[in-house]
Amino acid sequence: MTDVPVLQARGLVKRYGHVTALDGADFDLMPGEVLAVIGDNGAGKTSLIKALTGAVQPDEGRILLDGRPVRFRDPLDARRHGIETVYQDLAVAASLDIASNMFLGREIRRPGLLGTVFRMLDHKRMREESARHMADLKIGLRSLTQPVESLSGGQRQGVAVARAVAWARHVVVMDEPTAALGVKESGQVLDMIRRVRDRGLPVILISHNMPHVFEIADRIHVQRLGRRVAQLKPGDHDMAEVVAIMTGALQVTPAEAAGDPDRPDDHASMSEAL
């Protein structure tokens, strides 16, 4: 695994009038990992992810993709760079079938005059490619021609994830993917995230569900007051400690704040904040 982050940010600042949403935020996503981004309400998680996916323009700071500086003009620009986002509301067209949702905005036209002149869609090819993507993630559905509105919450999440993975070349971002799901469907979504990681695509997971974070994440990015305050490995701390770090009740070592827990440090590993 290379040491160069797939997606990186340094010193991001975003202000909304007198409110500073990002105050010099840093970010590092390594190849082939699931990175959980956690933080209390108002910590700047949403602004950070929006800046990384082109939804907002940071006022200061820089973003690097594969070590090269980039500036996304909008989410479509980020998508052109291979960054796909699965939003909490899924952004699926409920009345369309599964294959149509997979290729929404990227429809394949039939070859020859039928596609160029009459602009007819190649539904057969889109269904075949959709079936392949679904099979790769082991998403079992009765038929790709059924409308998305007929699916369960977990199945809809599967369609959104499969669509993102089908088009992503660099990063998949998942915003609270299990928020509205039951235990069984949440487990299925976590399995999908593992399969995405196993395919070599790094995943950014925004979640308030700490058990899910500890189950799936390789590293945890802790956001507080518009900045990254720690990068942790789930095995190094228990949930209570991570929540305490997130809220500011516990402090981390300089090494953990810098994202290098293995670096020697003369300080105690953690101390109670005054």
Summary of the structure (lengths in Angstrom):
residues: 274
radius of gyration: 20.1
end to end distance: 39.6
largest distance: 72.8
contacts: 859
relative contact order: 0.16
helix: 34%
strand: 26%
